[in-house]
Amino acid sequence: MKTSIALFGALREADASGAVELDVPAGSTMAELRELLVAHLAAQAPQVSAGLVRRCAFATDEEILHNHREVPVGVALAVLPPVSGG
């Protein structure tokens, strides 16, 4: 299934459009999606650190999706890098 992922923060460097679309096998978990994104970025945007992607949160417009959750079908996702403030 095709899954659209909006990119924010430093991850926007990966694609000028601010999003990527990945083929995700049905029944995949968010942890598996994370690794698919790491592999995609390694090939398409090597300047984006795999470690950064592994520390990011994935979310729909309604909730944060933890690693054990199944990737929702037909729902746009966002990947949110960690932030700090002062």
Backbone as JSON Lines, residues from 0, in Angstrom:
{"i":0,"aa":"M","n":[0.85,-1.18,0.0],"ca":[0.0,0.0,0.0],"c":[0.88,1.23,0.0]}
{"i":1,"aa":"K","n":[0.44,2.26,-0.67],"ca":[1.16,3.53,-0.7],"c":[0.83,4.31,0.58]}
{"i":2,"aa":"T","n":[1.86,4.83,1.23],"ca":[1.67,5.62,2.44],"c":[2.39,6.94,2.28]}
{"i":3,"aa":"S","n":[1.67,8.02,2.48],"ca":[2.22,9.37,2.38],"c":[2.68,9.82,3.76]}
{"i":4,"aa":"I","n":[3.9,10.37,3.82],"ca":[4.48,10.8,5.08],"c":[4.97,12.24,4.94]}
{"i":5,"aa":"A","n":[4.38,13.14,5.7],"ca":[4.82,14.54,5.72],"c":[6.08,14.64,6.58]}
{"i":6,"aa":"L","n":[7.02,15.46,6.13],"ca":[8.3,15.63,6.81],"c":[8.37,17.01,7.45]}
{"i":7,"aa":"F","n":[8.9,17.07,8.66],"ca":[9.02,18.34,9.37],"c":[10.43,18.51,9.91]}
{"i":8,"aa":"G","n":[10.77,19.73,10.26],"ca":[12.08,20.03,10.85],"c":[13.21,19.66,9.9]}
{"i":9,"aa":"A","n":[14.27,19.11,10.45],"ca":[15.45,18.75,9.66],"c":[15.13,17.7,8.6]}
{"i":10,"aa":"L","n":[14.08,16.94,8.79],"ca":[13.72,15.91,7.81],"c":[13.23,16.51,6.49]}
{"i":11,"aa":"R","n":[12.82,17.77,6.5],"ca":[12.36,18.41,5.26],"c":[13.49,18.52,4.24]}
{"i":12,"aa":"E","n":[14.72,18.42,4.7],"ca":[15.86,18.44,3.77],"c":[15.84,17.24,2.83]}
{"i":13,"aa":"A","n":[15.1,16.21,3.2],"ca":[15.07,14.98,2.41],"c":[14.32,15.15,1.1]}
{"i":14,"aa":"D","n":[13.35,16.06,1.05],"ca":[12.55,16.23,-0.15],"c":[11.97,17.63,-0.18]}
{"i":15,"aa":"A","n":[12.17,18.32,-1.26],"ca":[11.71,19.71,-1.39],"c":[10.2,19.84,-1.25]}
{"i":16,"aa":"S","n":[9.47,18.79,-1.56],"ca":[8.01,18.84,-1.45],"c":[7.54,18.74,0.0]}
{"i":17,"aa":"G","n":[8.43,18.31,0.9],"ca":[8.07,18.18,2.31],"c":[7.34,16.89,2.63]}
{"i":18,"aa":"A","n":[7.38,15.93,1.69],"ca":[6.7,14.64,1.92],"c":[7.35,13.56,1.08]}
{"i":19,"aa":"V","n":[7.18,12.33,1.52],"ca":[7.6,11.17,0.73],"c":[6.44,10.2,0.7]}
{"i":20,"aa":"E","n":[6.44,9.35,-0.31],"ca":[5.43,8.3,-0.41],"c":[6.17,6.97,-0.51]}
{"i":21,"aa":"L","n":[5.84,6.06,0.38],"ca":[6.51,4.76,0.44],"c":[5.52,3.64,0.17]}
{"i":22,"aa":"D","n":[6.01,2.57,-0.44],"ca":[5.24,1.32,-0.55],"c":[5.46,0.56,0.74]}
{"i":23,"aa":"V","n":[4.38,0.3,1.45],"ca":[4.44,-0.37,2.75],"c":[3.61,-1.65,2.66]}
{"i":24,"aa":"P","n":[4.21,-2.8,2.96],"ca":[3.43,-4.04,2.93],"c":[2.26,-3.98,3.91]}
{"i":25,"aa":"A","n":[1.12,-4.5,3.5],"ca":[-0.05,-4.54,4.38],"c":[0.3,-5.26,5.66]}
{"i":26,"aa":"G","n":[-0.2,-4.75,6.77],"ca":[0.03,-5.36,8.07],"c":[1.33,-4.95,8.73]}
{"i":27,"aa":"S","n":[2.08,-4.04,8.11],"ca":[3.35,-3.59,8.69],"c":[3.11,-2.78,9.95]}
{"i":28,"aa":"T","n":[4.08,-2.86,10.85],"ca":[4.03,-2.04,12.06],"c":[4.71,-0.7,11.81]}
{"i":29,"aa":"M","n":[4.51,0.2,12.73],"ca":[5.17,1.5,12.63],"c":[6.69,1.33,12.71]}
{"i":30,"aa":"A","n":[7.17,0.38,13.48],"ca":[8.62,0.11,13.55],"c":[9.15,-0.3,12.18]}
{"i":31,"aa":"E","n":[8.38,-1.12,11.46],"ca":[8.79,-1.53,10.12],"c":[8.74,-0.35,9.15]}
{"i":32,"aa":"L","n":[7.73,0.5,9.28],"ca":[7.65,1.7,8.46],"c":[8.85,2.61,8.72]}
{"i":33,"aa":"R","n":[9.23,2.75,9.98],"ca":[10.39,3.58,10.34],"c":[11.64,3.09,9.61]}
{"i":34,"aa":"E","n":[11.84,1.77,9.58],"ca":[13.02,1.23,8.91],"c":[12.93,1.38,7.39]}
{"i":35,"aa":"L","n":[11.73,1.31,6.84],"ca":[11.56,1.59,5.41],"c":[11.93,3.04,5.1]}
{"i":36,"aa":"L","n":[11.54,3.95,5.99],"ca":[11.89,5.36,5.79],"c":[13.39,5.56,5.93]}
{"i":37,"aa":"V","n":[14.03,4.91,6.89],"ca":[15.49,5.0,7.05],"c":[16.17,4.56,5.75]}
{"i":38,"aa":"A","n":[15.75,3.43,5.19],"ca":[16.34,2.91,3.96],"c":[16.1,3.87,2.79]}
{"i":39,"aa":"H","n":[14.89,4.41,2.7],"ca":[14.55,5.35,1.62],"c":[15.45,6.59,1.71]}
{"i":40,"aa":"L","n":[15.58,7.13,2.91],"ca":[16.39,8.34,3.08],"c":[17.87,8.08,2.86]}
{"i":41,"aa":"A","n":[18.35,6.9,3.23],"ca":[19.75,6.56,2.98],"c":[20.07,6.61,1.49]}
{"i":42,"aa":"A","n":[19.1,6.19,0.68],"ca":[19.3,6.19,-0.77],"c":[19.02,7.55,-1.4]}
{"i":43,"aa":"Q","n":[18.01,8.27,-0.92],"ca":[17.57,9.5,-1.56],"c":[18.09,10.78,-0.91]}
{"i":44,"aa":"A","n":[18.4,10.72,0.36],"ca":[18.83,11.92,1.09],"c":[19.84,11.53,2.17]}
{"i":45,"aa":"P","n":[21.05,11.11,1.75],"ca":[22.01,10.6,2.72],"c":[22.44,11.62,3.78]}
{"i":46,"aa":"Q","n":[22.14,12.88,3.56],"ca":[22.48,13.9,4.55],"c":[21.59,13.83,5.79]}
{"i":47,"aa":"V","n":[20.47,13.12,5.7],"ca":[19.56,12.97,6.84],"c":[20.0,11.74,7.64]}
{"i":48,"aa":"S","n":[20.28,11.93,8.89],"ca":[20.79,10.89,9.76],"c":[19.73,9.82,10.06]}
{"i":49,"aa":"A","n":[20.13,8.55,9.94],"ca":[19.24,7.45,10.31],"c":[18.9,7.53,11.79]}
{"i":50,"aa":"G","n":[19.86,7.98,12.61],"ca":[19.61,8.12,14.04],"c":[18.5,9.11,14.32]}
{"i":51,"aa":"L","n":[18.45,10.18,13.53],"ca":[17.39,11.16,13.71],"c":[16.03,10.52,13.44]}
{"i":52,"aa":"V","n":[15.92,9.79,12.35],"ca":[14.65,9.14,12.0],"c":[14.23,8.17,13.1]}
{"i":53,"aa":"R","n":[15.18,7.48,13.67],"ca":[14.86,6.5,14.72],"c":[14.41,7.15,16.02]}
{"i":54,"aa":"R","n":[14.67,8.44,16.19],"ca":[14.22,9.16,17.39],"c":[12.93,9.95,17.15]}
{"i":55,"aa":"C","n":[12.43,9.94,15.94],"ca":[11.23,10.71,15.6],"c":[9.96,9.99,16.03]}
{"i":56,"aa":"A","n":[8.91,10.77,16.13],"ca":[7.57,10.24,16.39],"c":[6.78,10.25,15.09]}
{"i":57,"aa":"F","n":[5.93,9.26,14.93],"ca":[5.01,9.23,13.8],"c":[3.62,9.53,14.32]}
{"i":58,"aa":"A","n":[2.85,10.26,13.52],"ca":[1.51,10.65,13.98],"c":[0.55,10.75,12.81]}
{"i":59,"aa":"T","n":[-0.73,10.6,13.14],"ca":[-1.81,10.97,12.22],"c":[-2.24,12.36,12.66]}
{"i":60,"aa":"D","n":[-3.3,12.88,12.1],"ca":[-3.79,14.17,12.56],"c":[-4.51,14.07,13.9]}
{"i":61,"aa":"E","n":[-4.65,12.83,14.42],"ca":[-5.38,12.63,15.67],"c":[-4.55,12.02,16.8]}
{"i":62,"aa":"E","n":[-3.45,11.3,16.46],"ca":[-2.73,10.61,17.52],"c":[-1.29,10.28,17.14]}
{"i":63,"aa":"I","n":[-0.47,10.05,18.17],"ca":[0.88,9.55,17.99],"c":[0.78,8.03,17.82]}
{"i":64,"aa":"L","n":[1.56,7.5,16.88],"ca":[1.52,6.06,16.6],"c":[2.82,5.42,17.1]}
{"i":65,"aa":"H","n":[2.72,4.56,18.08],"ca":[3.88,3.9,18.66],"c":[4.32,2.74,17.78]}
{"i":66,"aa":"N","n":[5.56,2.29,17.98],"ca":[6.18,1.29,17.12],"c":[5.38,0.0,16.97]}
{"i":67,"aa":"H","n":[4.68,-0.43,17.98],"ca":[3.95,-1.7,17.91],"c":[2.65,-1.61,17.11]}
{"i":68,"aa":"R","n":[2.2,-0.39,16.84],"ca":[0.94,-0.2,16.11],"c":[1.08,-0.57,14.65]}
{"i":69,"aa":"E","n":[-0.01,-1.02,14.06],"ca":[-0.04,-1.3,12.62],"c":[-0.17,0.02,11.88]}
{"i":70,"aa":"V","n":[0.47,0.11,10.72],"ca":[0.37,1.31,9.89],"c":[-1.08,1.44,9.43]}
{"i":71,"aa":"P","n":[-1.71,2.58,9.71],"ca":[-3.11,2.75,9.29],"c":[-3.22,2.83,7.76]}
{"i":72,"aa":"V","n":[-4.28,2.26,7.25],"ca":[-4.53,2.23,5.81],"c":[-5.24,3.51,5.4]}
{"i":73,"aa":"G","n":[-4.76,4.14,4.33],"ca":[-5.44,5.3,3.77],"c":[-5.37,6.56,4.6]}
{"i":74,"aa":"V","n":[-4.4,6.63,5.51],"ca":[-4.28,7.78,6.39],"c":[-2.91,8.43,6.15]}
{"i":75,"aa":"A","n":[-2.9,9.74,5.96],"ca":[-1.63,10.46,5.82],"c":[-0.96,10.52,7.18]}
{"i":76,"aa":"L","n":[0.35,10.32,7.15],"ca":[1.14,10.34,8.38],"c":[2.1,11.53,8.36]}
{"i":77,"aa":"A","n":[2.59,11.85,9.54],"ca":[3.65,12.84,9.66],"c":[4.74,12.25,10.52]}
{"i":78,"aa":"V","n":[5.97,12.6,10.22],"ca":[7.1,12.19,11.04],"c":[7.65,13.46,11.7]}
{"i":79,"aa":"L","n":[7.68,13.43,13.02],"ca":[7.99,14.63,13.81],"c":[9.33,14.43,14.52]}
{"i":80,"aa":"P","n":[10.33,15.23,14.18],"ca":[11.62,15.09,14.85],"c":[11.53,15.57,16.29]}
{"i":81,"aa":"P","n":[12.44,15.08,17.14],"ca":[12.45,15.56,18.52],"c":[12.77,17.03,18.55]}
{"i":82,"aa":"V","n":[12.23,17.72,19.51],"ca":[12.48,19.15,19.66],"c":[12.9,19.45,21.09]}
{"i":83,"aa":"S","n":[13.58,20.54,21.24],"ca":[13.9,21.02,22.58],"c":[13.7,22.52,22.57]}
{"i":84,"aa":"G","n":[13.46,23.04,23.69],"ca":[13.23,24.48,23.77],"c":[13.88,25.05,24.99]}
{"i":85,"aa":"G","n":[13.76,26.32,25.1],"ca":[14.41,26.94,26.24],"c":[13.59,28.07,26.75]}
